[in-house]
Amino acid sequence: MKNEKSVVLRGYQFSVCNRIARVALHEKGIPYETEEIDPFAADIPKDYLKRHPFRRVPVLSHGEFDVYETPAILRYIDAAFEGPDLMPVEAEALTRVAQVVSIVDSCGYRPMVR
Ligand SMILES: N[C@@H](CCC(=O)N[C@@H](CS)C(=O)NCC(=O)O)C(=O)O
């Protein structure tokens, strides 16, 4: 790791987005803590809603830095920490990754998850 600030992933055990962030953290070899947040609960903790005003999961915190939206979380994990690169550098491969992520976001999430 480039620095030793604590890493906390706040998410929901059944969330595919949370799982994606966990896979990225494991691939990079980043030690982290977790906090269970049920985004469907009526009583989501107020301090969580300061980190994610849209009441979704996950949120990654690294020291004082909070980020939500899974693609942004993955971008941060890849850029801020040492370890194997999560994204290819070659233009066509990088573009295919973006295409597949977009397809799954646009067309896969609802039928496969909801
Ligand atoms: N675009 C967001 C989507 C986050 C999202 O929708 N997460 C789901 C769990 S996978 C959630 O919190 N759902 C709660 C709800 O729909 O109220 C991201 O990429 O992180």
PDBQT file of the ligand as one rigid body, heavy atoms in Angstrom, charges set to zero:
ROOT
HETATM    1  N1  LIG A 201     -24.558   3.090  -9.393  1.00  0.00    +0.000 N 
HETATM    2  C1  LIG A 201     -24.371   2.587  -8.041  1.00  0.00    +0.000 C 
HETATM    3  C2  LIG A 201     -25.448   1.577  -7.748  1.00  0.00    +0.000 C 
HETATM    4  C3  LIG A 201     -25.470   1.220  -6.270  1.00  0.00    +0.000 C 
HETATM    5  C4  LIG A 201     -26.664   0.353  -5.961  1.00  0.00    +0.000 C 
HETATM    6  O1  LIG A 201     -27.742   0.461  -6.566  1.00  0.00    +0.000 OA
HETATM    7  N2  LIG A 201     -26.443  -0.544  -4.996  1.00  0.00    +0.000 N 
HETATM    8  C5  LIG A 201     -27.540  -1.397  -4.606  1.00  0.00    +0.000 C 
HETATM    9  C6  LIG A 201     -27.012  -2.682  -4.072  1.00  0.00    +0.000 C 
HETATM   10  S1  LIG A 201     -26.111  -3.569  -5.316  1.00  0.00    +0.000 SA
HETATM   11  C7  LIG A 201     -28.372  -0.690  -3.551  1.00  0.00    +0.000 C 
HETATM   12  O2  LIG A 201     -27.832  -0.020  -2.700  1.00  0.00    +0.000 OA
HETATM   13  N3  LIG A 201     -29.674  -0.828  -3.631  1.00  0.00    +0.000 N 
HETATM   14  C8  LIG A 201     -30.568  -0.218  -2.688  1.00  0.00    +0.000 C 
HETATM   15  C9  LIG A 201     -31.805   0.307  -3.341  1.00  0.00    +0.000 C 
HETATM   16  O3  LIG A 201     -32.012   0.092  -4.540  1.00  0.00    +0.000 OA
HETATM   17  O4  LIG A 201     -32.578   0.975  -2.638  1.00  0.00    +0.000 OA
HETATM   18  C10 LIG A 201     -22.967   1.986  -7.900  1.00  0.00    +0.000 C 
HETATM   19  O5  LIG A 201     -22.372   1.677  -8.933  1.00  0.00    +0.000 OA
HETATM   20  O6  LIG A 201     -22.458   1.861  -6.784  1.00  0.00    +0.000 OA
ENDROOT
TORSDOF 0
